[in-house]
Amino acid sequence: MKKYITRIVSVVSVLLLTTACYDDQNGNDYDVALPDVHIEIPASAYSAALGETITIDPIIKTDIPEEDLQYFWEVNGDSVNSQGQKAFLPLLAEEEQARVLNYTAHIDRNITTLNLSYPCRLHVRQKSTGRDFYSSNTFTITISGISGLMVLYGTAEHSDIAILQAEDFTPNSMTLPASPTAAMQLYSMSNDGLLIPGKGKQIQQITSLYFTTYLAYYPQILGARCGQILALTDKDARWIDKDGFSAFGDWNYLFYVKGEDAFNKNQPRSMYIYMVYIFGFDGGDIFSINALSSFPFLFADATTDTPLNDGHSFSFTGQICMPNVNPYPCLLYVDAVDGNTNHKGFVGLRSLSPGYFSRYSFLLDTKNDDVPFNPGDMHADLIKMARDNRGHALAVLKGDNTHPRFAGKYFAVDLQMNGTAPTGAQTTFSGIPQYLFDLAPLTNINDARFFEFGLTQNMCYYATSNNVYQWHIDGGNISSAEPLGMIDGSTWSPGGEVTMMKIIDNNNDTPTHNSSETIMLVATWQNNQATLWSLHMDLMSGRISKAIRFDSSNTPGWNFDMPILDASIKNM
């Protein structure tokens, strides 16, 4: 028996030696004869916000030369393999695979959900033999949401979206970032490299506190809408997921009635959010998108309160102002009536209540009243309209070529009532408007590109291609204009071509850590580089109390290759 066992052991030993020699010569199975590769990942979980980078330097022990190794970082995500099964698929593009992982967090077809932990591994292949090795421990990556300043940037042909994280733009519910950072190309990165067609006009998120309040009543409708982002250009519009920045709808998504029965023309002009309402300007029409329906407004005769037509006779500009003007708490502007572009003027909206037969009152027939001008017949285009802290509606307009006084020139108006109806008045508008201002004396006013109004009468601004000017209102008079400067008297310069000027509304739907201050954003473009200024404005003087500059020199990740066109605060 002993001899028999010894003989078996000898035969097995010979077979093993023969196999090893065969492997050396033919390369069929090196698992026994060649060195192994042991891979460890330093941590079990990694996370980053969209646009941030996850870096992993694995611990690899092997005698195989480095040049004979190939690395594949893989994730078990939401996609399936060619057999239709979930599997570990490449986390990075082939040209980005390397020993050290540098993964810029983004949403794609395989990683579709934020705040979800996805299992990952490192796969190492020996090039000369094709042998595969895997990390001894799997790990997870989690992409968290991102908040800050949404920046819409682009050219005349296309646009993209970035996020600037900094103290000035952090919602008050979020922890302040350690230092400013920028996450670029969030839209194109999450939409297969595609850009938004057209030159950017507006970016806005639905984050109204009123939406949160009404969620209990309309959880399905408002829950789906809350947080969504609209990116609007001069050619198109995109509704974008607040977490992953993937596009899920066009302009028509805003409207409940679609197809042949739709009222809207699919001609996006602008969007305005007020409380639980969304106002959509489509072509020349304005729609109220409340909790349960979307409908075009109708208008009524100012004296008889009788509906005149189906609401499509007026062509509205894309602006709304909410001044203290009873009985019209909402002001709009008409740029044509029944196709007649010579008839332009302000319109008062009486009610915003859902289900109420909302009507417009065209502010007509004040020509016989003792007022400076007829707000219902302006012969001018509306440029900018805003409300100050007195509740006054201030507006800048540019006269038509046929305007009797301001042909092709800028002028401003104060539409607040003076409280007393003029003697012999033909209307009940109680003295609308108060003042009209000739802006011709203001420095370089004919070259103005942007206008802004702040909370006080000292906070009136306009920007030319290379400078920002300040002026103020004193009753029925205006001051001269001077370059915007610091509160201590020192100078400030935008330092490039001004591509955007915008005051962040401190009463907006996303309060920030600096909501007690007025911040004006000024974007510039010079030497193919974009700069963004966050200007803290002094309410009393209207000048700058603090100027913060963001650019590639002080903001990691900053890589704007196109001019900045609009911006607004994003919550989570």
C-alpha positions as CSV (number, residue, x, y, z in Angstrom):
1,M,0.0,0.0,0.0
2,K,2.9,2.3,0.9
3,K,4.6,1.7,-2.4
4,Y,1.3,2.4,-4.2
5,I,0.8,5.8,-2.5
6,T,4.5,6.8,-3.1
7,R,4.1,6.0,-6.8
8,I,0.9,8.2,-7.1
9,V,2.7,11.1,-5.4
10,S,5.6,10.7,-7.9
11,V,3.4,10.7,-10.9
12,V,1.5,13.9,-9.7
13,S,4.8,15.6,-9.1
14,V,6.0,14.9,-12.6
15,L,2.8,16.2,-14.1
16,L,3.1,19.4,-12.2
17,L,6.6,20.0,-13.3
18,T,5.7,19.1,-16.9
19,T,2.8,21.7,-16.7
20,A,5.1,24.4,-15.4
21,C,7.5,23.8,-18.2
22,Y,4.7,23.8,-20.7
23,D,3.5,27.2,-19.4
24,D,7.0,28.7,-19.7
25,Q,7.1,27.7,-23.3
26,N,3.6,28.3,-24.5
27,G,2.0,30.9,-22.1
28,N,-1.3,29.1,-21.6
29,D,-1.6,29.4,-17.8
30,Y,0.6,31.5,-15.7
31,D,-1.4,31.6,-12.5
32,V,1.0,29.2,-10.8
33,A,4.3,30.1,-12.3
34,L,4.1,33.9,-12.7
35,P,3.8,36.7,-10.0
36,D,0.4,37.8,-8.8
37,V,-1.0,41.4,-8.5
38,H,-2.5,42.4,-5.2
39,I,-4.6,45.6,-5.3
40,E,-6.0,47.5,-2.3
41,I,-8.1,50.7,-2.3
42,P,-7.2,53.0,0.6
43,A,-10.8,53.7,1.6
44,S,-14.2,52.0,1.2
45,A,-16.2,55.1,0.2
46,Y,-15.6,58.3,-1.7
47,S,-17.9,61.2,-2.5
48,A,-17.8,64.5,-4.4
49,A,-20.2,67.1,-5.6
50,L,-20.9,67.5,-9.3
51,G,-17.9,68.9,-11.0
52,E,-15.5,68.0,-8.2
53,T,-12.7,65.4,-8.6
54,I,-12.3,62.1,-6.8
55,T,-8.7,61.0,-6.7
56,I,-7.7,57.5,-5.6
57,D,-4.1,56.3,-5.5
58,P,-4.4,52.5,-5.1
59,I,-1.9,50.3,-3.2
60,I,-0.5,47.7,-5.7
61,K,1.9,45.0,-4.8
62,T,3.5,43.0,-7.7
63,D,6.7,42.1,-9.4
64,I,5.3,42.7,-12.8
65,P,6.9,45.7,-14.5
66,E,4.7,48.8,-14.6
67,E,4.8,49.1,-18.4
68,D,3.2,45.6,-18.6
69,L,0.1,46.7,-16.7
70,Q,-3.1,48.3,-17.9
71,Y,-5.7,49.8,-15.5
72,F,-9.5,50.0,-15.7
73,W,-11.6,51.7,-13.1
74,E,-15.1,50.2,-13.2
75,V,-18.5,50.9,-11.7
76,N,-21.6,48.8,-11.3
77,G,-24.1,51.5,-12.3
78,D,-27.5,51.7,-13.9
79,S,-26.5,50.5,-17.4
80,V,-26.4,46.9,-18.5
81,N,-23.9,44.9,-20.6
82,S,-24.4,43.4,-24.0
83,Q,-26.3,40.5,-22.4
84,G,-28.7,42.9,-20.8
85,Q,-27.4,42.3,-17.3
86,K,-26.0,44.8,-14.7
87,A,-22.2,44.5,-14.6
88,F,-19.1,46.4,-13.9
89,L,-18.5,48.8,-16.8
90,P,-15.9,51.5,-17.3
91,L,-16.1,54.5,-15.0
92,L,-13.9,56.6,-17.3
93,A,-13.3,56.9,-21.0
94,E,-10.5,54.6,-22.3
95,E,-8.0,57.5,-22.8
96,E,-8.6,58.7,-19.2
97,Q,-7.9,55.3,-17.6
98,A,-4.7,55.3,-15.5
99,R,-3.2,53.9,-12.3
100,V,-4.3,56.8,-10.3
101,L,-8.0,57.6,-10.6
102,N,-8.9,61.2,-11.3
103,Y,-12.7,61.2,-11.8
104,T,-14.7,64.4,-12.3
105,A,-18.1,63.7,-10.7
106,H,-20.9,63.9,-13.3
107,I,-24.2,62.3,-14.3
108,D,-24.2,60.0,-17.3
109,R,-26.1,57.0,-18.6
110,N,-24.4,54.7,-16.1
111,I,-24.5,57.0,-13.0
112,T,-27.9,58.6,-13.1
113,T,-28.8,59.3,-9.4
114,L,-27.2,61.7,-6.9
115,N,-26.7,60.8,-3.3
116,L,-26.6,57.1,-4.2
117,S,-23.6,54.9,-3.5
118,Y,-22.3,53.0,-6.6
119,P,-20.0,50.0,-6.1
120,C,-16.7,50.3,-7.9
121,R,-13.5,48.3,-8.4
122,L,-10.0,48.6,-10.0
123,H,-9.4,46.0,-12.7
124,V,-5.7,45.5,-13.7
125,R,-4.7,43.5,-16.8
126,Q,-1.2,42.2,-17.7
127,K,-0.7,43.3,-21.3
128,S,1.7,40.5,-22.3
129,T,-0.5,37.6,-21.0
130,G,-4.0,39.0,-20.8
131,R,-4.3,37.9,-17.2
132,D,-6.9,40.0,-15.2
133,F,-6.7,41.0,-11.5
134,Y,-9.2,42.9,-9.4
135,S,-9.0,45.0,-6.2
136,S,-9.4,42.8,-3.1
137,N,-12.0,45.3,-1.8
138,T,-14.7,47.1,-3.7
139,F,-15.4,50.7,-2.8
140,T,-18.3,53.1,-3.5
141,I,-18.5,56.6,-5.1
142,T,-21.4,59.0,-4.3
143,I,-22.1,62.2,-6.2
144,S,-23.8,64.7,-4.0
145,G,-25.9,67.7,-5.1
146,I,-24.4,71.1,-5.7
147,S,-25.6,74.6,-4.8
148,G,-24.3,78.1,-5.5
149,L,-24.5,80.5,-8.4
150,M,-25.8,79.0,-11.6
151,V,-23.9,80.7,-14.5
152,L,-25.3,80.6,-18.1
153,Y,-22.4,81.2,-20.5
154,G,-22.0,80.9,-24.2
155,T,-21.8,82.4,-27.7
156,A,-24.3,83.4,-30.3
157,E,-24.5,79.8,-31.3
158,H,-24.7,77.8,-28.1
159,S,-24.6,77.9,-24.3
160,D,-23.6,75.8,-21.3
161,I,-24.0,76.0,-17.5
162,A,-21.5,76.2,-14.6
163,I,-21.8,76.5,-10.8
164,L,-19.7,79.0,-8.8
165,Q,-19.6,78.0,-5.1
166,A,-18.7,80.9,-2.9
167,E,-19.9,82.5,0.3
168,D,-21.9,85.2,-1.5
169,F,-24.0,82.6,-3.4
170,T,-24.5,79.9,-0.8
171,P,-28.1,79.3,0.3
172,N,-28.6,80.0,4.0
173,S,-29.5,76.3,4.6
174,M,-26.1,75.1,3.3
175,T,-22.7,75.1,4.9
176,L,-20.3,77.7,3.5
177,P,-17.6,76.3,1.2
178,A,-14.1,76.4,2.5
179,S,-13.0,78.4,-0.6
180,P,-14.5,79.4,-4.0
181,T,-14.6,76.7,-6.6
182,A,-16.2,76.5,-10.1
183,A,-17.8,73.4,-11.7
184,M,-17.8,73.8,-15.5
185,Q,-19.8,72.4,-18.4
186,L,-22.4,70.8,-16.2
187,Y,-25.0,70.8,-18.9
188,S,-22.9,69.4,-21.7
189,M,-21.2,66.9,-19.4
190,S,-24.5,65.5,-18.4
191,N,-26.0,65.5,-21.9
192,D,-23.6,63.6,-24.1
193,G,-21.5,66.7,-24.9
194,L,-24.4,68.6,-26.4
195,L,-24.8,72.3,-25.8
196,I,-28.0,74.4,-25.5
197,P,-28.7,76.0,-28.9
198,G,-28.6,79.8,-29.0
199,K,-27.3,82.7,-27.0
200,G,-28.2,82.5,-23.3
201,K,-30.8,84.9,-22.0
202,Q,-32.1,83.5,-18.6
203,I,-31.4,80.8,-16.1
204,Q,-33.9,80.3,-13.3
205,Q,-34.7,77.6,-10.7
206,I,-38.1,77.0,-9.2
207,T,-37.2,77.1,-5.5
208,S,-40.1,79.3,-4.2
209,L,-40.7,79.0,-0.4
210,Y,-44.4,79.1,-1.4
211,F,-43.9,75.9,-3.5
212,T,-42.7,74.2,-0.3
213,T,-45.7,75.5,1.6
214,Y,-48.1,74.2,-1.0
215,L,-46.4,70.8,-1.4
216,A,-48.8,69.3,1.2
217,Y,-51.8,70.3,-1.0
218,Y,-50.4,69.4,-4.4
219,P,-47.5,66.9,-3.7
220,Q,-47.5,65.3,-7.2
221,I,-47.5,68.4,-9.3
222,L,-45.5,70.8,-7.1
223,G,-43.1,68.1,-5.9
224,A,-42.2,67.3,-9.5
225,R,-41.7,71.0,-10.3
226,C,-39.9,72.2,-7.2
227,G,-36.2,72.7,-7.9
228,Q,-36.3,72.3,-11.7
229,I,-34.1,74.6,-13.7
230,L,-35.0,76.6,-16.9
231,A,-32.2,77.6,-19.2
232,L,-33.5,80.0,-21.9
233,T,-31.7,81.2,-25.0
234,D,-32.7,83.3,-28.0
235,K,-33.4,80.1,-29.9
236,D,-34.6,77.4,-27.5
237,A,-35.3,76.5,-23.9
238,R,-34.4,73.5,-21.8
239,W,-35.9,72.2,-18.5
240,I,-33.1,70.6,-16.6
241,D,-32.9,68.3,-13.6
242,K,-31.7,70.1,-10.5
243,D,-29.5,67.3,-9.4
244,G,-27.9,65.8,-12.5
245,F,-28.3,68.7,-15.0
246,S,-29.7,66.4,-17.6
247,A,-32.3,67.9,-19.9
248,F,-35.8,66.3,-19.6
249,G,-38.1,68.8,-21.4
250,D,-38.4,71.7,-23.8
251,W,-40.4,74.9,-23.4
252,N,-43.7,73.1,-23.8
253,Y,-43.0,71.1,-20.7
254,L,-44.2,74.3,-18.8
255,F,-47.7,73.8,-20.1
256,Y,-50.3,71.2,-19.2
257,V,-52.2,71.5,-22.5
258,K,-50.1,70.1,-25.3
259,G,-50.4,69.1,-28.9
260,E,-53.1,70.4,-31.1
261,D,-55.1,71.7,-28.2
262,A,-52.2,73.8,-26.8
263,F,-52.7,77.5,-26.4
264,N,-49.0,78.4,-26.5
265,K,-47.0,78.8,-29.6
266,N,-43.7,77.2,-28.4
267,Q,-42.0,80.6,-28.7
268,P,-40.1,81.0,-25.4
269,R,-39.6,84.6,-24.3
270,S,-39.0,84.6,-20.5
271,M,-40.2,83.2,-17.2
272,Y,-41.1,84.9,-14.0
273,I,-41.8,83.3,-10.6
274,Y,-43.9,84.9,-8.0
275,M,-45.1,83.0,-4.9
276,V,-46.7,79.8,-6.1
277,Y,-47.1,81.1,-9.7
278,I,-45.0,80.7,-12.7
279,F,-45.6,83.2,-15.5
280,G,-44.5,82.1,-18.9
281,F,-44.1,84.5,-21.7
282,D,-44.7,82.6,-24.9
283,G,-44.5,84.6,-28.1
284,G,-46.7,87.6,-27.4
285,D,-48.9,85.8,-24.8
286,I,-48.5,85.5,-21.1
287,F,-49.5,82.3,-19.3
288,S,-50.1,81.7,-15.6
289,I,-48.8,78.3,-14.6
290,N,-50.3,77.7,-11.1
291,A,-50.7,74.6,-9.1
292,L,-53.3,72.9,-11.3
293,S,-53.5,74.5,-14.7
294,S,-51.9,76.8,-17.3
295,F,-54.0,79.4,-19.0
296,P,-53.6,82.6,-21.0
297,F,-54.7,85.8,-19.3
298,L,-57.7,87.7,-20.6
299,F,-58.0,91.5,-20.3
300,A,-60.9,93.8,-19.7
301,D,-61.9,97.4,-20.5
302,A,-60.6,99.7,-17.7
303,T,-63.9,101.4,-17.2
304,T,-66.5,98.8,-17.8
305,D,-64.6,95.7,-16.5
306,T,-65.9,93.8,-19.5
307,P,-63.8,91.1,-21.2
308,L,-62.8,92.3,-24.6
309,N,-61.4,89.2,-26.3
310,D,-59.5,85.9,-25.8
311,G,-56.3,87.6,-24.6
312,H,-54.3,87.2,-27.7
313,S,-54.7,90.8,-29.1
314,F,-51.9,92.1,-26.9
315,S,-48.3,91.1,-27.4
316,F,-46.5,91.3,-24.1
317,T,-42.8,91.9,-23.4
318,G,-41.2,89.4,-21.0
319,Q,-41.2,91.5,-17.9
320,I,-43.4,91.7,-14.8
321,C,-43.2,94.2,-11.9
322,M,-45.1,93.9,-8.6
323,P,-45.3,97.5,-7.3
324,N,-47.7,99.0,-4.8
325,V,-50.2,100.3,-7.3
326,N,-53.8,99.6,-6.3
327,P,-56.0,98.2,-7.7
328,Y,-53.3,96.8,-10.1
329,P,-50.6,94.9,-8.0
330,C,-49.0,93.6,-11.2
331,L,-47.7,95.7,-14.1
332,L,-47.0,94.3,-17.6
333,Y,-46.0,96.0,-20.8
334,V,-47.6,95.6,-24.3
335,D,-45.4,96.0,-27.4
336,A,-48.3,95.6,-29.9
337,V,-52.1,95.6,-30.0
338,D,-53.7,93.4,-32.7
339,G,-50.3,93.4,-34.5
340,N,-50.0,97.2,-34.4
341,T,-46.5,97.9,-33.1
342,N,-47.3,101.6,-32.9
343,H,-49.5,101.0,-29.8
344,K,-47.4,100.3,-26.8
345,G,-48.0,100.8,-23.1
346,F,-48.4,99.5,-19.5
347,V,-51.0,97.1,-18.4
348,G,-52.3,96.5,-14.8
349,L,-53.2,93.0,-13.7
350,R,-55.9,92.8,-11.1
351,S,-55.7,89.3,-9.7
352,L,-53.3,86.4,-9.5
353,S,-55.7,84.0,-7.7
354,P,-56.0,80.5,-9.3
355,G,-59.3,79.9,-10.9
356,Y,-60.2,83.6,-10.9
357,F,-61.2,85.2,-14.2
358,S,-58.0,87.2,-14.4
359,R,-58.3,90.3,-16.4
360,Y,-56.0,93.0,-17.7
361,S,-56.8,96.7,-17.6
362,F,-55.0,98.6,-20.3
363,L,-53.9,101.9,-18.9
364,L,-55.4,104.0,-21.6
365,D,-57.0,107.4,-22.0
366,T,-55.0,109.3,-19.4
367,K,-54.2,111.9,-22.1
368,N,-56.9,114.2,-20.7
369,D,-55.6,113.8,-17.1
370,D,-53.1,116.2,-15.5
371,V,-50.2,113.7,-15.7
372,P,-46.8,113.9,-17.4
373,F,-47.6,111.2,-20.1
374,N,-50.1,108.5,-21.1
375,P,-48.7,105.2,-19.7
376,G,-51.1,103.3,-22.1
377,D,-49.6,104.9,-25.2
378,M,-45.8,105.1,-24.7
379,H,-44.5,104.9,-28.3
380,A,-41.4,103.2,-26.8
381,D,-39.9,99.8,-26.1
382,L,-39.6,98.7,-22.5
383,I,-35.9,98.1,-21.5
384,K,-36.0,97.4,-17.8
385,M,-38.7,97.5,-15.1
386,A,-38.2,97.0,-11.3
387,R,-39.7,97.9,-7.9
388,D,-37.8,99.9,-5.3
389,N,-38.2,99.8,-1.5
390,R,-41.0,102.4,-1.7
391,G,-43.1,100.1,-3.8
392,H,-42.6,102.3,-6.8
393,A,-42.4,100.9,-10.3
394,L,-39.4,102.4,-12.1
395,A,-38.8,101.7,-15.8
396,V,-36.4,102.6,-18.5
397,L,-37.7,102.8,-22.1
398,K,-36.3,103.7,-25.5
399,G,-38.5,105.8,-27.7
400,D,-39.7,104.7,-31.2
401,N,-38.5,106.7,-34.2
402,T,-41.9,108.4,-34.2
403,H,-41.7,109.4,-30.5
404,P,-42.5,113.2,-30.3
405,R,-39.8,113.8,-27.6
406,F,-37.5,110.8,-27.3
407,A,-37.1,109.4,-30.8
408,G,-34.5,106.6,-30.5
409,K,-33.4,107.8,-27.0
410,Y,-33.6,106.5,-23.5
411,F,-36.0,107.9,-20.9
412,A,-37.3,106.7,-17.5
413,V,-40.6,106.8,-15.7
414,D,-42.0,106.5,-12.1
415,L,-45.4,104.8,-12.3
416,Q,-46.4,105.2,-8.7
417,M,-49.8,106.8,-8.0
418,N,-49.7,110.2,-6.3
419,G,-52.8,109.3,-4.4
420,T,-55.2,111.9,-5.7
421,A,-57.2,111.8,-8.9
422,P,-56.7,114.9,-11.0
423,T,-59.6,117.3,-11.3
424,G,-61.6,116.5,-14.4
425,A,-59.8,113.2,-14.9
426,Q,-61.3,110.8,-17.4
427,T,-60.0,107.7,-15.7
428,T,-59.8,106.3,-12.2
429,F,-56.0,105.8,-12.2
430,S,-55.4,108.4,-9.4
431,G,-52.6,110.2,-11.0
432,I,-50.5,107.5,-12.7
433,P,-47.7,108.2,-13.3
434,Q,-45.8,110.6,-11.1
435,Y,-42.6,111.4,-13.1
436,L,-40.9,111.2,-16.4
437,F,-37.1,111.6,-16.6
438,D,-35.0,112.6,-19.7
439,L,-31.9,110.5,-19.6
440,A,-30.1,112.3,-22.4
441,P,-27.8,114.2,-20.1
442,L,-26.3,111.0,-18.6
443,T,-22.7,110.2,-19.7
444,N,-22.5,107.8,-22.6
445,I,-26.2,106.9,-22.1
446,N,-26.7,106.2,-25.9
447,D,-24.1,103.4,-25.5
448,A,-25.9,101.7,-22.6
449,R,-26.2,97.9,-22.8
450,F,-27.8,97.0,-19.5
451,F,-29.9,98.9,-16.9
452,E,-30.5,98.0,-13.2
453,F,-32.5,99.5,-10.3
454,G,-31.7,98.7,-6.6
455,L,-33.8,99.2,-3.5
456,T,-33.1,102.9,-3.0
457,Q,-33.3,106.0,-5.3
458,N,-29.5,106.2,-5.2
459,M,-29.3,102.7,-6.8
460,C,-29.8,103.4,-10.5
461,Y,-27.2,101.9,-12.9
462,Y,-26.4,101.3,-16.5
463,A,-23.5,99.6,-18.2
464,T,-21.8,100.4,-21.5
465,S,-19.4,98.0,-23.2
466,N,-16.5,98.9,-20.8
467,N,-17.9,100.8,-17.8
468,V,-20.7,100.9,-15.2
469,Y,-22.3,104.2,-14.3
470,Q,-24.4,105.3,-11.3
471,W,-27.2,107.9,-11.2
472,H,-30.0,108.6,-8.7
473,I,-33.5,110.0,-8.5
474,D,-34.4,113.0,-6.4
475,G,-38.1,113.4,-6.5
476,G,-38.9,114.5,-10.0
477,N,-35.3,115.1,-10.9
478,I,-32.3,113.0,-11.7
479,S,-28.6,113.4,-10.9
480,S,-25.7,113.4,-13.4
481,A,-24.1,110.0,-14.0
482,E,-20.6,109.1,-12.8
483,P,-18.5,105.8,-13.0
484,L,-19.5,103.4,-10.3
485,G,-17.0,103.6,-7.5
486,M,-16.2,102.4,-3.9
487,I,-17.9,103.9,-0.9
488,D,-14.6,105.3,0.3
489,G,-14.2,107.3,-2.9
490,S,-11.7,105.1,-4.6
491,T,-12.3,103.9,-8.2
492,W,-13.4,100.6,-9.5
493,S,-13.2,99.3,-13.0
494,P,-14.8,96.2,-14.6
495,G,-11.6,95.5,-16.5
496,G,-13.1,94.2,-19.7
497,E,-16.1,94.1,-22.0
498,V,-19.3,94.0,-19.8
499,T,-21.4,91.0,-20.8
500,M,-23.8,91.0,-17.9
501,M,-25.0,93.3,-15.1
502,K,-27.6,92.0,-12.7
503,I,-28.7,92.7,-9.1
504,I,-29.5,89.6,-7.1
505,D,-32.9,90.0,-5.6
506,N,-32.5,89.9,-1.9
507,N,-36.2,89.0,-1.5
508,N,-35.9,86.1,-4.0
509,D,-36.9,82.5,-3.3
510,T,-33.4,81.3,-2.4
511,P,-32.1,83.3,0.6
512,T,-28.3,83.3,0.9
513,H,-26.0,83.9,3.8
514,N,-25.6,87.5,2.5
515,S,-29.3,88.1,1.9
516,S,-29.2,91.2,4.1
517,E,-27.0,92.8,1.5
518,T,-27.6,93.9,-2.1
519,I,-25.2,92.2,-4.5
520,M,-24.8,93.3,-8.0
521,L,-23.1,90.9,-10.5
522,V,-21.0,92.3,-13.3
523,A,-19.4,89.9,-15.8
524,T,-16.7,90.8,-18.2
525,W,-14.8,89.2,-21.2
526,Q,-11.2,90.0,-22.1
527,N,-8.5,88.1,-23.8
528,N,-10.8,85.1,-24.1
529,Q,-11.2,85.0,-20.4
530,A,-14.4,85.6,-18.3
531,T,-14.4,87.5,-15.0
532,L,-17.3,87.8,-12.5
533,W,-17.5,90.6,-10.0
534,S,-19.7,90.3,-6.9
535,L,-20.3,93.9,-5.8
536,H,-21.7,94.5,-2.3
537,M,-23.7,97.7,-2.6
538,D,-24.2,100.3,0.1
539,L,-27.9,101.2,0.3
540,M,-27.5,104.8,1.3
541,S,-24.9,105.9,-1.3
542,G,-25.5,103.3,-3.9
543,R,-21.8,102.7,-4.2
544,I,-19.6,99.6,-3.7
545,S,-18.8,98.6,-0.1
546,K,-16.9,95.4,-1.1
547,A,-15.8,94.1,-4.6
548,I,-15.0,90.4,-4.9
549,R,-13.5,89.2,-8.2
550,F,-13.7,85.6,-9.4
551,D,-11.5,84.4,-12.2
552,S,-9.0,81.7,-13.1
553,S,-6.4,83.2,-10.9
554,N,-8.3,82.6,-7.6
555,T,-11.0,80.1,-8.3
556,P,-10.1,76.5,-8.8
557,G,-12.0,74.9,-11.7
558,W,-12.7,78.2,-13.4
559,N,-12.5,77.6,-17.1
560,F,-15.0,79.9,-18.9
561,D,-14.2,79.6,-22.6
562,M,-17.3,81.7,-23.4
563,P,-18.7,84.9,-22.0
564,I,-21.1,84.9,-19.0
565,L,-24.6,85.9,-20.0
566,D,-26.9,85.3,-17.0
567,A,-26.7,84.0,-13.4
568,S,-29.0,83.1,-10.5
569,I,-28.8,81.3,-7.2
570,K,-29.3,77.5,-7.1
571,N,-30.5,75.6,-4.1
572,M,-30.2,71.9,-3.6
